[in-house]
Amino acid sequence: MQPADDLIGRIRAYNPHTDADLIARAYDFGKEMHDGQFRHSGEPYFTHPIAVAMLLADQRLDDATIVTALLHDTVEDTRASYARVAEEFGTEIAELVDGVTKLTQLQLSSSETKQAENFRKLFMATSRDIRVVLVKLADRLHNMRTIKAMKPEKQVQKSRETMDIFAPLAGRMGMQSIREELEDMAFHVLNPEARTSVIRRFVSLQKETGDVMERIVGDIELEMKKLGIEAEVHGRAKKPYSIWRKMQTKQLSFSRLSDIYGFRVITKDEGECYRALGAIHQRWRAVPGRFKDYISQPKSNGYRSLHTTVSGRNARRVEVQIRTRAMHEVAETGVAATWSYRDGERVENPFAVDPFEWMSQLTERFQDEGDHEDFLEAVKLEMYQDQVFCFTPKGDVIKLPRGATPLDFAYAVHTRIGNQTVSAKVDGIRVPLWTRLKNGQSVEVITAEGQRPQVTWVDIAATGRAKAAIRRSLREEDRERFIKLGRELVRTAFDAIDKQATNKALRMAATNLGAADADEILARVGSSDLLARDVVASVYPDLSPTEGKEVEPRRAVIGVEANQSAQRAPCCQPVPGERIVGITDKGRGVVVHAIDCENLALYEDQPHRWVDLHWQEGRHPLNNTVSVDVTISNDAGVLGRICTLIGEQSANISDLRFVDRKPDFYRLILDIDLRDLEHFLAVMTVLEADSNVAEVGRHRDPSRLAAETGAAV
């Protein structure tokens, strides 16, 4: 076990005025309280608080935070009390220790609604002093570093909690290095095969290219010297999870990733940042659309930097980040920079944002929100967001998360404008409401009196604010419609277990689910806020769920009138499990489209033809065809193995078309018969994992809407 002198020495390196006596007393107190306690690994328990304190000392934090780290488990796990800690170390430290204790006691990996409530409590508690979160993040970081000592099921639980909550929380607070390490360690537990695959491919790439990082660093340093720019240049390979996430989100194979390596140029002032950018763009060709100026438009967590991607050596794309030393400190430590010391003095970093502001705004916004799931969704969106900046026609800047749409823009301006939106123009051109906005675009929202939000808007919107406003308006304006649809969904769910959805049963469900009356239950089901099977379970909890019940093809879709037929749209090929909407068509009944189908834009001005639809719950037959675009290496036996992989997933290939034939690869379209979305994702996973598959993705052809009449559901 490390002596207190080691910790005090590390603190004195950045804060010579530290209260060594306070640190030593806290060290001795914690050691005494934890005496006789051991970790899962067999080590004395107090090694953990020491490690947490060391991590925070590396962040150059103040004495109160370091002492809190040493004592953070004493009130929860030992005979020490809040009063005793306050008496020995003062009220400030006692409050911090109490805050960490309360966070530790929250069961953040419980069910979704409980998780939302715990998230709410977490933000309420930490908004008073953000240092509580800093200690908790360091605590989680050390626990993840030593996670192998835990039981396998506990490792999975802690890793999922880390991936869902603590890693994005660290990122939202600007602590990128901690976020990356937390993500990668959780990734190691949750998907070890994928992580090993990424590392194996990365090692193979290094063998092919040699020490390319060192050469590129040298190239950049040379360009800086030519212009007399004083700068530090560093190169690094991205973490396995970061590479894996990019492969998934961009649907790219490892070989097609452009920015596996990242480089940082740290200059002495802001002006030199732009000079360095010019030097790099003069030396290498910039990749269009990959430049971001976070210096003139900082992220809300204080992050500032210039990002550019260029074609470097051997035409390999590399990402370069350019920032000053002060910007770099905020980029690495985030809100921790607010308490950090330099040369023995607390320094005010001009780029560190007020860490309390974000927490306070978030808690105030949702303090009175009764819907726990809305709150949880909004919190996750806030934490995961990367931002874009768009302009109103008058030139005002609207800040939105990446992936936001004109609908989000409208609601960000005003809820009334969002509710009355009928269409939008981006840079003067009319676009569908689900268009993803980009940095610097000018957005004009077109409204009309009498317009009301539609059900499909919930899936189009990306921000918590817009989704909450849409749902609220839908509940108010379309209550009767939702009750009607909900009644049909509930009736079908009760029929699946040979029961009737009587008024008495619905009143019982309302009581058990905490609703005011039966109509509220039906309205929530109709608006997708509550599942019909949950209503059934609240009345008949002992009956088996309906997921395994076979669905009759003629009853696959709910929401179609008795005299209408339903047909899957050939353009988007929706499958059970996806959000859907219907478009009435003379002679064809109702054509079922996926909610993100491009062809829905054709009916934007015909709201009377739109029909709310849901897939029937249960096991669907193998008659939902999906087209998949696959690029494979041109080697013996590869195509046969791909077909075998699909067959092993109990799927059927109904058609195969070659699109392109090259000496080294084939590109083809496979029509695969599937049950539902889960079945489709299983097939895609095995294809993506095959080393001879260069690229795979869903193939949709908007032109097929007019050319075909659609396949019956």
N, C-alpha and C positions, 0 to 999 in steps of 0.2 A: 504494500500500500504506500502511495506517495506521501511524504511528509508535507506539513503545511508550508514549509519553506519553499518547496518547489512551486506551489500555486502562487504564493506571495511574490516570488521572484519573477514569475511570468507577468503578474499584474504590474509590478514596478517597472518593467521594461517599457510600458507605455504610459504609466501613471505613477511617477515617483512620489506623489503626495498621497498615495493610498493609505488607508487606515489599517496598518498591518496588525495592530492589536485586535481590531474588530474581526478581520479575516481569521486570525488564529483562534479567537474565542469561538467563532462559528464552527470552525473546523473541529475543535475539541468537543463542542457540544454535540454536533452531528455524529461524531465518532462514538461518543458515549451512548447516545440514544439508540444507535443501530448496533451496538455491541451484541454479539451472539446471533445476528441475523445474516443469512447467506442468500446469494442469488442462485438462479437455476444452474449456473455453471459451477457452483461450489465456492466461488470467491466470496470474501466478506462483502456484505451488502454496501458498506460505505464507499467501496471503490466506485460505485455508480454515481453518487452525488459529487464525488471528486471529479470524475470524468466530465460530468455536466458543467461543473464550474470551470474546468479547463477549456471546454468548448466556448463558453461565453467570454472567458478571458481572451481567447483568440479573436473574438469579435471586438475586443477592447472596450468592454462595457464597464459601467460604474460599480462601486463597491456594493451598493444595495442589491443589485442584480446577482452579483457573484455570491453574496451571503445567502440570498434566496435559493440559489442552486444547491448550496451545501445543506440547506435545511428543508428542501422542498418536500421530502417524504416524512419528515419527523412528526408532524401533526397527524398524518393519516396512519402511519405504520408503527409509531412508538408511543411511549407514555407521555411524550411532550404535548402540551396544550397550547392553544392560541394565546392564552393569558401568560403562560410561561415564556413563550417566544417574544411577546410584546415587552415583558418585563426585562428580559435579557438583552434584546436587540432593538427595541423601539417599535412604535406603531407602524411606521412605513414598511419595515421588513415583515412584520407580522401580517399586515394586509396582503403583501405580495405572496407570502407562503400560503395564506388562506385561499387566495385566488387560484394558485396552482393546484392546491388540494381539491378545490371544487371542480376544476377542469378534469382532473384525474378521475373523479368519481362519476363523471358523465359517461354513459354507455353509448358512445358515438357509433358503434357498429350494430345497433339494434334495428328494428323494423323501420321502414321509411318514415312513417308518421312520427314515431318516437325520435328518430334521428333528426327530423326537422325541428321538433321541440327542443332537443338538446343543442342543435345548432343555434337556435334562438337564444337559449340560456348562455351558450358559450360567448356569443357576441355581446350580450348584455353585460356579462361579467368582465370581459376583457376590454370593453370600451372605456372602463375607468382607468386602467393602467396597462398599456400594451406590453410592458415588460413581463407580465404574466405569460403572454404567448411566447415571448423569446425564451423564457426558461422551459416552457412546455415543449417547444420545438427542439431545443438542445436535449431535453430528456428523451424525446422520441428518437432523435438521431442516434444517441448512444444505445438505446434499447434495440434499434434496428441493426446497429453494428454487431450486437451480441445476440441476435435473434436465434441463432442456431441452437442455443441451449434450451429453447422452448420446445414444447410438444408440437408436432406438425400442424394439428388443427389450430393451435394458438398462433403459430407463425402465419397461417393463412389469414386468420381474423385480423391480426395486427397489421399485416401487409396491405390488406384491402382497405382498412381504416386509414392507413398512411397514404395510400394512393388516392383515395377519394377525398380526404379532408386535409391532412397535415401537409402533404407536398404542395397542393395548390394554394393552401393558406400561406406557406412560406414564399411561393412565387408571387402571390398577390401583394405580399409585404416587401417584395423586391429582393428577397434573400435567395438569389438564383442558385448559388453553389450548394446551399442546403437542400433546396428543392430538387436539384438534379441527383444528389446523393440519395435522398429519401426515395425518389422514384426508382432509381436503379436497384436499390436494395430490395424494395417491394417487388419489383419486376422479377428479380432473381428467385423469389419465393413463389410468386403467382404464375409465372410462365417461364420456368427454367429452360425448357427446350428452345423457345424462341430466342431467349437471351444468348444461349450457347451458339445457336445458328448465326446470330448477328456477329458475335465475337469471332467465330470461325471464318466467316466471310471477310471480316475486317482484317484478320491476320493474313488471309490469302491475298487481299488487296495490297497489304504492306509488302509482301514478298514480291509482288509484281512491280510495284512502283518504287521500292526502296524507301529511304528516309526522305519522303517528299516534303514533309513539314519543315525540316531543317533548311532545305533548299529554298522553299518559298519564303520563310522568315528572312533568309539572307537576301533574297531578291527585294523584299519590301524595305529592309534596312538600307540597302544600296540606293533605292529611289529616294528615301528620306534624306540621306546624306547629300545627294546631288543638289537638293534644294535647301540644304542647311536647316532641316527641320529636326529639332531635338525630340526624339520619340523612343519609347520602349516598344518592341514588337514581340509578341508571344503567339505561339501556335498550339493548338490542342485538337485532339480527336474528340468528337462528340460521344456522349455516354450511350451505351447500348440501347437504353430505353428511349432516348431522344431519337435515335436512328429508327428504331422499331415504330415509334409513334408516327414519324414522318412517312414511313413506308405504308402504314395503314391509312392515314388521312389522305395522302396523295395517290394511294393505290399504285405505288411504284415498287418494282423489284429493287434489291440492293444495288444491282449494277447500274440502275438508272438514277440513283440518288446523286444530286449535284453538290451538296455541301456537307460531306461527312467530316471535313476538316474546317475548323474555324480559327480565325486569326484576329488578334486585337492589337491596335496601334494606340498607345497612350501618349498624349502630347502634353505640353506645358500650359496651353490655353486654348480657348474656343476657336480663335482665328486659325491656329495651327491645325485644328481638326479639318477645316475646310481646305486648307492648303494640302494636307496629307491626302484628302479625298481626291483632289485634282491630280496629284502625282500618281496615285494608283490608277485612275481612269486614263491618264496619258500613257501609262506603261502597259496596261492590259485592257481588253475590251470589256465594257460593262454589260451585264445581262439585263435586257429591258425588263422593266416592271419589278426589279428586285432591289430598288434603292428606297430606303426609308430614312427620313430626317426626324429622329426623336429628340434632337436638340432644340429645333424651333417649335416642335409639337411634342412635348414630353408625355410619357405615360403617366397615369394618375398616381402611380406609386413612386414618382420622382425619377424614374429611369430616363436617362438622356444618353444618346449615342447616335452616330451615323452608321447605318448598315448598308453595305453594298455587296453584290455578288459579281465576280469577274471570272473570265476564262483565263486561268493561270497556266502553269506548265502542262504541256501535252494536252491542252484544251480542257483540262479538268477544272470544273467550276469550284471556286472557293468563296466562302463568306468572310468578309472583313468588317470588323466593328472598330470605329474610331471614336475616342473620347478623351477627356482630360482626366488627370489623376483624381480630382474631386468627384467627377462623374463616375469614375471607375469604383470608388469606394461605395457609392450609393448602389451601383449595379451589383456589387458583390455582397454587401451586407444589408441593403434596403433600409428599413426603418431603424435598424440597430445603429445606423450612423448618427441618429439623433442623440444617443448617449455616449458615443465613442470619444476617446481621448487621443490627442496627438501631442507629442513632446511634453507630456505631463499636464496638459490643460484640456478641459472640455472645449471642443471646437464646434462652431456652428457651420455645418456643411451647407452651402447655399442651395444645393440641389436636393437635400433631404426634405421630403414633404412632412406635414404634420400627421403623425401616425394615428392620432385620435380621430381625425376628421372623417376618414373613410369608415371606420368602425361606427362612429356616432351617426353618420348619415344612414348607414345600412340599418342600424337598429331602430332609428326613428321612423324610417320609411315603412318598416314592417312590424312595428311594435303593436299596432292595432289590427294587423291583418289576421283574420281568423283562420285562414286556410293554411295549414302547416305545409302541405305539399307545394303551394305557391311560394311560400317563404324559402323552403329548401332549394327549389329550382332557381329562384332569384339569387340566392347566396352563391350557388355553384356557378351561375353565369357571371356574377361579379368577380369571383375568384379566378375563373379560367379565362377571362376576357383578354384579348389583345385588341388594341383600339384602331379605329379609323376616324378621320375627321372630315366631315362633309359640310357644305355651305348652304344656307338658305338663299333664295333669290336676292335678299338684301345684303348678303355677305356675312351674316352671323355664322359662327362656327358651332356645329353640333357634334358632340363627342359620343361615339357609339362603339360597341364591341365588334370585333371582326366577325363577319358573317351576317351583320345586320342588314335589314331590308328597308325599302321606302316606308313600310308600315312602322318599323321601329323609329325611323326618322320622324314620322308624323306624330307619334305618341310622345317622342322626346320634346317636340315643340309644345304640344298641348294635348291633353286627353280628348278634348272636344274635336280637335282637328283629326286625330287618329280615328275616332269613331265615325266621322263623316267622310273618310277617304274613299274615293272611287277609283283613282288611278294616280300615276306619278310620272314626272318627266325627270330624267337624269341627263344633265348636260344638254337640255333642250330636246331630248328624244324620249318619246313615250315608251315605257318599259313595263313588264309585268310586276306586280307587287312583290313577288318572291325574288326579284333580282338582288344579288349580293352587292352591296355598295363597296366602293373602293375609295382610298384616300384622295382627297382633293376634289371629289365630284360635287357638282351643284345639283341640289334636289328641289324640285317644285312639286308640292302635293296639291292635287286637284280634289276639291271636296264638293259635296252636294247636300242640300237640306233633305232630310228624310232618309239618308243613307244610314245603315246600321251595320255593326260588325257581323261577319259571317263565321260559321263554325271553323271553316278551313283556315281562318286567319291565325288561330292558335298555333298551328304548325308552321305557318309562314313567318311569324314573328320570332325574333331571336333574343330579345331582352325581357327580363323579368317584369319590367314596368309595363311593356306593351301587352305581354301575355296576361298579367293580372287585370289590366283594364279591359281587355277583350272578354275574358271570362266573366268579369263583373257585369259588363254590358249584356253579354249573352244570357246570363242568368236573369237579368232584369227584363230585357226586351223579348226574349224568346222562351219564356218560362212554359207557356202552354205547349209550344212545339216540342220542347224537351220532355215535358211530362208525357206527351203522346208517344214519342220515340222510346222513352224510358219504360213505359208500360209494356211496349212490345218486347223490348230486350229482357225485362224481368219475367214476363210471361213465358218466353222461350226458355230462359234459364230454369224456371220452376218446372216446365214441361220435361226438361232433360232428366229430372229425378222423379218424374211421375207425381208431381205435386201441383197444386193450383195457387196462383198468386192472388189469393183472396184479400179483401180489405183488412180482415183481421191479421193475416200474415204480414201485410205491408205495415200495419200499425205496430206490430211486434218488432219488425225490422227497424222502423224509425226509432222506437224506444231503445233497442239494443245498440244502434249506431249513433245515438245522441242527436237525432234529427227532430225538427219540430213536429212534422207530420209525414204522412205517406207521400203527399205531393212533393215535399222536399226531396225525399229519397228518389222518386221517379225522375225529378228534374236533374238531380246530380248524376244519375245513371245516363240520362239522355244527353247530358253535356260532357260525358266522358270523365267526370270528376270522381265517379264511383263505378266499380265493376259490378255487373249484374250477379256474377257468381258470389261476390262478397255479401250481397243482399240475401241470397239463398243461404249462405253459410251462417249468417246471423240468426236465421230462424231454424235451420236444420244443420247444426254444426257437425253432427256425426255422420252425415251422408257423404259419400265419396264425391270428389270434384268432377267437373264435367269435361276436363281436358281430354280424357281418354275415350270419350264417347264419339262414335263415328258420326260424321256429319253427312246428311244426304245432299248430293250435288244440287238438287233443286232448292235447298234451304241454306245454301252456303252464305248468302248475303241477307242481312236484316235491314229493312227500311224500304223494300220494294213493295208496291201495292199488289194485291192478290191477282189482278188482271194484267200485270206486267211481267216481262221476262228480264233477266239480268245477264249481261254479256261482258266478259273481260275485254278491255280495250287492248287491241294488238300493239298499239304504239308504246305503252308503258308496262304492259303485262303485270298487273298487280297480283300479289299473292297474299293469302291469309297471313295476318300478322302485321301487314302494312296499313297505314291510315289511308282510307279511300273516300271517294266522293263519286256520286252518280250524275250523269248528264242524260236527260230524257231525249230520245231520238225516235221520230216517227218510223214505224216499221221495225225498229230494233229494240224497243222497250227502253231499258236503262243501261247505258254503257258505263261500266265501272272503271274509273281511272285511279291510279295512285295519286296521292295528294300533291306530289312534286312533278307531275306530268307536264311537259312543256305545252301540250295541246290544250290544256285548260285555259290558256290565254285567249283562245278562240272564242270562249264563252264568257269572257269577263263582263261583257255588257248585256248578258242574258241571264240574270240571277234567277229568273223564274224556272229555268231548266235544271238548276242544281238540286240535288237530292242528298240528304244526309244518309250515309250508309255505314254499316259495321259488318265485320265478318262474324259469322256464327262461331261460338266457342266450341272446341272439340277437335277431333282428329279428322282432318280433311283428306279426301281421296287424292291419289297420285295423278291429278289431271290438270295441274297448273303449270303451263309451259313458260319457261324463262330462257331468253337467249343470252349466252355468255360469249364474250370476245376473248379468245385465248391466243397468246403468242408462245410457241414452243420451239425448242431447238430441233433442227433437222437431223436427228440421229435415229438409228435403227431401234425400233421398239417403243419409241417415246409416245407416239399416238395411241398405241395399244395400251400402254400403261395408264395413260390419262383416262381412257374409256373404262379401264378396270377400276381405277380410283373412284370414278363416278358411280359405277355399279355397286361397289362396296358400300356406298352410302345409301343404298336402296333407292337410287334415282335411275331414271331411264332416259337415254339419249334418243330423241325422236327424229332429229335431223342434224346434218353436219354439212357445212359449206366452207370451202377454202376461199379466203379473201385475198391472200397474198402468198406467193411461194418464192423464197429466196434460197440461195445455196446453203445458208447457215440457219434459217428459221422458217417456220410456217406460221401464218396467222389464219385462224379459222373461227367460224361462228358455230357454236353448239346450241341446239334447242334441247333443253333438259326438262323432263316432266318431274315436278316436285309436289310436296304436300303444302308447305307453308314457308314463311320467311326463315324460321329456325332451320328447316331442312336446307334451304338455299344457302344460308351462311355456313352450314356444315360442309356442303360441297365446295364452296369457295375457299374455305380454310384448307382443305386437303390439297386443292389445286395450287394455292399460293405457296404451300410448304414444299412442293416438289421442286427439286433443283433444276429440272429441265423446263420449267414454266417461267418464261421471262416476264410475262405480264398477263394479268387476268382481270376482267372487269365485266360489269353488267352491260349488255348491249340493248339500247333502246332506239327505235326508229320512228320518229314522229310522223314520217310520210305514210306509214302503214295505216293511219286512221282513215284516210280517204280511200286507200286502195283495197281495204278489206272490210268485211262486215263484222268482224270480231268473233271470238270463240265463246260459245255458251259457257256460263259458269257451272 
